[in-house]
Amino acid sequence: MNSSVRSFLKAQAHPLKPIVMIGKGGLDQRVIAAMDQALTSHELVKVKFQAFKDEMRPLAEDLAQKTESSLVSIIGFIATFYRESEEHLIHIPKDLAAKGE
């Protein structure tokens, strides 16, 4: 994912509220299943870290890998993830996707 697409997705995610929360249970199967379901239905999902705030980056990268999604950004204690679905809910402009290729 190039920086232009990342910026576009950050702008799209700005008004969204976090759907998935990571609490003291950490990154367990329930969180991964909830995240997978949220990505399938929304494509762009915010995750709020209520615990493990000092391990946020590695946990976010691990969650992205396990859900086959892309980590768009981390701002404060909220991480944003993107995974394209079959419905193509978010249309990334072709000129942005072509930059950097």
N, C-alpha and C positions, 0 to 999 in steps of 0.2 A: 504494500500500500504506500503510495507516494504522499508527499506532504500536502499536495493540493486536495487529494481525496480525503486525507485526514482532517484538514481544515473544514472541508465541506461537511463531513460527518459530525465534527464538533459543533458546528453551527446548527445542524439538524437536531442534535441532542440537547442543546441548551435549554429548551422549555420542558424537557422530559423530567419526570420524577423517578427516583430509584425504585426499581421493581423488586430486585433481589437484595436481601440483607445478609451479610456475613457476620455472625455473632460469635459468642464464646465457643460454639460447637466447631468453628473453623470451616474448612473446606471439605465437607463430607459429601456423601452420595446424594443427600437430599438437596443440598445447595446446587450441585452439578446438574441434577435432574430439573430443578426449578429454572436454572439458567438456560438449559437446553430448550426447555419448553418456551421460555420467554423469548429466546432468540428466534425460534421457529415462528412464533406469532407476531413478533415486533421488528425483527432484524437488528434494531439499534436499542441497546439495553444499558441502563445505568445500574451499578451495584454499589451499595453503601457498605463500608467497612465500619461496623460498630465495635469490633474487637480486632486484635492482631494488627493494629494500626502501624506498628513498627515493622511488620513483615508484609506490608501491603503490596509492594512491587512484585516480589517473587510469587506471592499468592495469586495476584492478578494474572501474571504470565502463565502460571500453572493452570488457572481456570480457563484462560484463552486456549491453551493447548488441549485441555480435556474436552472442551466444547467445540473445538475446531473453529474458533472465532478469531477475530483480530482485536487486539487491545488498541483502542483509538486514543484514549488519553486517561491520565490520572490527575484530578484536580482536587486538592484537599483530601478528603477520605472517600471520594467517589470515583470509581473507575467506569469508563464507558467502553462497551464491546460492540462489535458489528459482525454479523454473519448473514450473507445473502441467502434468502429463502426462495422457494419455487415461485412464490407470488410476486417477487420483486417489488416490495412495498416502497423502498427508497430507490429512486432513480438517480444514479450518479451520472452527471453529464459526461458525455464521451470525451470532450476536450480536456476535462480534468483527469480522467483515467489515462489518457494518452500521454500526459506530461510525464517526463522523466523516463520514458521507455526508450 
